[in-house]
Each structure stands twice: as C-alpha cells, then as structure tokens.
Amino acid sequence: MLVLGAALAIIPYVPWGQYLSSSVSGTGSYKRQKVVTDINPVNGAGSGKAVNINDLATYPPNSSWLVTYPSSGDLTVDSQNPDTFVKWQLIRLPAELGGDKPAVDAFVAFSKVCVHLWCSPNYDPEKSSNPTNETYQCPCHGSIYRIPDGLSIAGPASLQSPPTNAIPMLTLSSDSGGDLYIEVPTFDVNHNGVVGYGRYYDTYETYIKPAEEGSASTSTASAGALG
C-alpha cells in the first residue's frame, strides 16, 4: 500500500509530454477545426451543432458543452469516443466575465483530464456560499480550476508545482460569420499545455486568449498557435 501510494503521488510530476501528446493524436489530425459539439444530451439544445458566438439563445452565458478535438471527421464517431484525452469542455463565461458579449473571448475550452490524477473535471455554474463558484471542478479529489485562465486554486492540483497546476486549454477564433473555430494547438507547457500534465497558467493572457474577434489571420494569439 505504501508503494502504491508513493507511485500515485508522483504521477503528476512525471514528464509525460511525448506520451500524452501521442495519445491525443490517435483519433484525428491537428488542423483548424470548426467547433461542433458532441451529440450528447448533456449538450442540450446545442447538441451536434456548430457553435456561433452570436447565438446567445443556444449557447447562453455561464453554460458549457462537450467537444472532441482533434476530430475523426465523423461527428457520430467523435461523440461516441470515450477517450477523455480528446475531450474538451467548451465554456461560455458568465456575464460578469464577458460571456454575454458576441465575442471569441466569451468562450474558453478546458481539457477534460485533470492534471492531478486524470479524473474528468466539470464546469460548475452554480452560485453558492462557496466563494469558488463558477469554476471547473474535479469530482474525484476536489481540484478546482478558476475561469478563465485555468489555474488550480484549491485541492491537490493547486499544491503541485508549475506547470502541473493549470489545466491545458485550446486557442479559439471565429470567422466573419461568427462561427467558432479551434486553432491548431501547440501541446507544450509554454503554450496550450500537455494534456494530463499541465501548462503555465499565464499563457492564457499571452497565447491562448484571442487578441480580437475575427479569423486567425487577425488574431495575434491564434496566429501564434499556427506557428
């Protein structure tokens, strides 16, 4: 039991980078991808649909949807894929964080793999007496990530050293009609992060957060994602 406990304790500190990046690439190729939500009841009215930043009725503030990236090219196959390493939680931020704006930065997309012990976090939009409301929370061990930058602020993940204390994120953009896109990620800790391992949280401001609404060619952050 002591040996098992020690092994579990060091998992988040092992440099999994190359292995984890390979595990993510198995179902599709890395390319600019229109955001289409999985066909899943948890996605409500937006299930199986392309996300448009102007559609606040289908994609209201303080809500979230399950997305697969990279895509296999078949929405049904993607939706049935149980691999959390290719799953992302698309979140439209609450109004107080700009989620009511028809803009790219009204959205963030977090990995569905906790950087502690690989359980699957969920967005909690409920306000309560807990000051950490409207956060991304792991149900297994209580790690809590704040929005919009993905830094862990409570639970075991918050006790880990950078970059293993922030959840990986995707870089988003939109086209002239408002359709939301995922830009080609750079899966290392200095950019979008390594799924299951982490990222430096300040890359949200310097790399992930879109500089302006529009196509990748007009967004500094998105242009960086394309290399």
C-alpha positions, 0 to 999 in steps of 0.5 A: 500500500505504501508503494502504491501510494508513493507511485500515485503521488508522483504521477503528476510530476512525471514528464509525460509530454511525448506520451500524452501528446501521442495519445491525443493524436490517435483519433484525428489530425491537428488542423483548424477545426470548426467547433461542433459539439458532441451529440450528447444530451448533456449538450442540450439544445446545442447538441451536434451543432456548430457553435456561433458566438452570436447565438446567445439563445443556444449557447447562453452565458455561464453554460458549457458543452462537450467537444472532441478535438482533434476530430475523426471527421465523423461527428457520430464517431467523435461523440461516441469516443470515450477517450477523455484525452480528446475531450474538451469542455467548451465554456461560455463565461458568465456575464460578469466575465464577458460571456454575454458579449458576441465575442471569441473571448466569451468562450474558453475550452478546458481539457477534460483530464485533470492534471492531478490524477486524470479524473474528468473535471466539470464546469460548475455554474452554480452560485453558492456560499462557496466563494469558488463558484463558477469554476471547473471542478474535479469530482474525484479529489476536489481540484478546482480550476478558476475561469478563465485562465485555468489555474488550480486554486484549491485541492491537490492540483493547486499544491503541485508545482508549475506547470502541473497546476493549470489545466491545458486549454485550446486557442479559439477564433471565429470567422466573419460569420461568427462561427467558432473555430479551434486553432491548431494547438501547440501541446507544450507547457509554454503554450496550450499545455500537455494534456494530463500534465499541465501548462503555465497558467499565464499563457492564457493572457499571452497565447491562448486568449484571442487578441480580437474577434475575427479569423486567425489571420487577425488574431495575434494569439491564434496566429501564434498557435499556427506557428 
